[in-house]
């Protein structure tokens, strides 16, 4: 696990913010011959190296639980018969190791988030598009874009949002980096364009607020609808916000990314967090008030949200490092807007970083 860089700032690498916890590296198998004490000590050292400031205690609690589970798995593995162990060893020998950059390629093409198992193969077959392997030329293009020589160069410009992505900006999608506002906001623009491009395929009508919306909504002395009232005029959007099925609101607290969702179809407010185990009710309460005010001003409707559920989604995928909260947030949005269950994990983050960079360079989300 890598130590969080001290020179990160809001304009550059702030995606994970106080977020995710350890580091985006594929899990390494624990040797059955090592003692539980050694395994636990090694994992603790890695964990403490990545902790910082006020996150240390919270991350330590999560890591402790993880260590206990891994130790229990090791004990179960020690009791497997020799034949089962041989099968596992044969499978491991058949797998090719990922590249030294931890992108996880096999045969230079098919991307594997981690060691192959039946469960993941089922997920890939069911959720084909979210896990489509990248072509070799796409991988090469992304690696070239990440090179230092492209640091000051504008790689792509999105005219509608007026967002320019330079090489330095795109580098937040490299392993162990915190996502920045420009990359997050451009990706959200691409998700909206994806829905518009193929409405029959993406049957939910979604709205994707950018990373500055919630900050503006609660800026100053507190809730301030007027500060964002002009963001959603029908002339700008082409539709009334209240008519959307799902509204996504990125949340940035401290140095951490999370996600709030207004689900009009099911009449509920949802909160997704890849790290924190509790929801700050003030966030969902502010969005509930916003929805009422928005409906009244823009659509001349009086809606009652007092009976709507406010739910913290406890079973959403959780990060195991200190860098990937922004990436988890983007994939919550990506999968949820497709109508898919959140069938991904920390092991998928290297692939999603690479894929997101490729989609941004093409200015097209798949």
MOQUINOR-V75768 format. One line per field, one symbol per residue. ss: DSSP state (@ for helix, = for strand, . for the rest). psi: psi as a letter, one per 20 degrees, with the letter a starting at -180 (. if undefined). burial: I if it has 24 or more other C-alpha atoms within 12 Angstrom, else O. A space follows every 10 residues. Layout:
ss = ???
psi = ???
burial = ???
This chain:
ss = .......... .......... .=........ .....@@@@@ @@@@@@@@@@ ..@@@@@@@@ @@@@@@@@@@ @@@@@@@@.. .@@@@@@@@@ @@@@...... ....==...= =......@@@ @@@@@@..@@ @....@@@@@ @@@@@..@@@ ...=====.. ..====@@@@ @@@....... @@@@@@@@@@ @@@@@@@... .....===.. ..@@@@@... ....@@@.@@ @@.@@@@... @@@..===== ===..===== ===....=== ==........ @@@@@@@@@@ @@@@@@@@.. ........== ==........ =...@@@@@@ @@@@@@@@.. .....@@@@@ @@@@@@@@@@ @@....
psi = qqqpqijqrh ienkghcjcr gdqmqqppqp piiqqhgggg gghgggghhi qpciiggghg gghggggggh ghhghhhhjq rhghhhgggg ghhipqqrri jkhlqpkjfp pphaqprhgh hgghhgmggi kpqqqhhggh gghghiqhhj gipogqpogg ikpporghgh iijrqjqpqr gggghghhhh hghgghhmhh gnipoqpoqr iighghhjrc ibpnhhhjhi hkqhhghjrp hiiqgpppop popdkppapq ponhgjmqpq pppigqjqpo hhghgghghg gghghgghjk qoqojhiqqo ppnhjqqqqk ajijhhhggh hgggghhikq qmmrahhigg ghgggggghg hilpp.
burial = IIIIOOOOOO OIIIIIIIII IIIIIIIOOI OOOOOIOOII OOIIOIIIII IIOOIIOIII OIIOOIIOOI IOOIOOOOOO OOOOOOOOOO OOOOOOIIOO OIIIIIOOOI IIIIIIOOOO OOIIOOOOOI IIIIOOOIIO IIIOIIOOOO OOOOIIOIOO OOIIIIIIII IIIIIIIIII IIIIIIIIII IIIIIOOOOO OIOIIIIIII IIIIIIIIOO OOIOIOOIOO IIOOOOOOOI IIIIIIIIII IIIOIIIIII IIIIOOIIII IIIIIIOOIO OOIIIIIIII IIIIIOOIOO OOOOIOOOOI IIIOOIIIII IIIIIIIIII IIIIIIIIOO OIIIIIIIII IIIIIIIIII IOIIII
